Each structure stands twice: as C-alpha cells, then as structure tokens.
C-alpha cells in the first residue's frame, strides 16, 4: 500500500463520534467552546502538552480563539458536570472556540490533530446552524 492509501485509512479510522464531540461542547461567555482537557483527549495528547503548545504559540490564540476560564466560570461548569474527574486542578481550563480548535491542530505535534480538527470544525459549524 502506498503512503496516500495509508493516510486515507488512518483518516477514516479517526472520524469522531457525533455524541462524543457534542458532549464536549459547552456554552461559555455566549459562545460554544471546547475545553483543553477534552481536546487533549480527542487529539491523543496530555492536557499539559496541549497547554504548553498553546503557551509557546500564544500569539496565535487571541481571545476570540481561546480564553482561560475564570474561577467563577470554572466552579459553575464543575457544578453542572456530573463526573468528578476534575481532581485537583492547579490551572484554570482553557476554552477554545471553533477558530481556536482549528489553530490548535496546527500547533500540536499529534498525528490525530488535523483530521480531528476537521471533524470538530464540522461539528461546530453544524451546531452553529441549530
């Protein structure tokens, strides 16, 4: 199999489940966003690595692409989410708009990032129409 065939097979295997993505979209500051920990999980990287990549490229993430939750926003969000998997959070989560999700794929060194970002962008677009 040539290289392009391998990439096509890999891209097909990386398609995202609609429910998996929709469950990870939150409405914060009057916009639909995804949190750093959820994106890290979808991209197959650690949250710490994702945050470091963003900080190294912070000029690519203006506030309409990404913002850090305030402690009040975090407490409200945490109270609304049933799972208690937040543990001891040392830093406030980063929230990414659809533009931030796309930019994130360009700064992550993950083979899943580009196909997943395309899928996430399509989900954001579909949600925006509803």
ChimeraX attribute file (.defattr): number of C-alpha atoms within 10 A of each C-alpha:
attribute: neighborCount
match mode: 1-to-1
recipient: residues
	/A:1	5
	/A:2	6
	/A:3	7
	/A:4	9
	/A:5	10
	/A:6	11
	/A:7	11
	/A:8	11
	/A:9	10
	/A:10	14
	/A:11	15
	/A:12	11
	/A:13	10
	/A:14	18
	/A:15	14
	/A:16	17
	/A:17	9
	/A:18	11
	/A:19	8
	/A:20	11
	/A:21	17
	/A:22	14
	/A:23	10
	/A:24	15
	/A:25	21
	/A:26	17
	/A:27	11
	/A:28	15
	/A:29	10
	/A:30	7
	/A:31	13
	/A:32	17
	/A:33	24
	/A:34	26
	/A:35	21
	/A:36	24
	/A:37	20
	/A:38	17
	/A:39	25
	/A:40	19
	/A:41	12
	/A:42	19
	/A:43	24
	/A:44	14
	/A:45	17
	/A:46	14
	/A:47	18
	/A:48	12
	/A:49	13
	/A:50	24
	/A:51	20
	/A:52	13
	/A:53	16
	/A:54	21
	/A:55	12
	/A:56	11
	/A:57	13
	/A:58	12
	/A:59	8
	/A:60	16
	/A:61	19
	/A:62	11
	/A:63	12
	/A:64	12
	/A:65	18
	/A:66	25
	/A:67	19
	/A:68	16
	/A:69	18
	/A:70	12
	/A:71	12
	/A:72	9
	/A:73	15
	/A:74	15
	/A:75	11
	/A:76	11
	/A:77	15
	/A:78	14
	/A:79	11
	/A:80	9
	/A:81	10
	/A:82	8
	/A:83	8
	/A:84	8
	/A:85	9
	/A:86	9
	/A:87	6
	/A:88	6
	/A:89	8
	/A:90	6
	/A:91	10
	/A:92	14
	/A:93	20
	/A:94	18
	/A:95	25
	/A:96	27
	/A:97	24
	/A:98	22
	/A:99	17
	/A:100	24
	/A:101	26
	/A:102	20
	/A:103	20
	/A:104	27
	/A:105	21
	/A:106	15
	/A:107	15
	/A:108	20
	/A:109	15
	/A:110	13
	/A:111	14
	/A:112	18
	/A:113	24
	/A:114	20
	/A:115	19
	/A:116	21
	/A:117	24
	/A:118	16
	/A:119	19
	/A:120	24
	/A:121	18
	/A:122	13
	/A:123	17
	/A:124	21
	/A:125	12
	/A:126	10
	/A:127	12
	/A:128	10
	/A:129	6
	/A:130	5
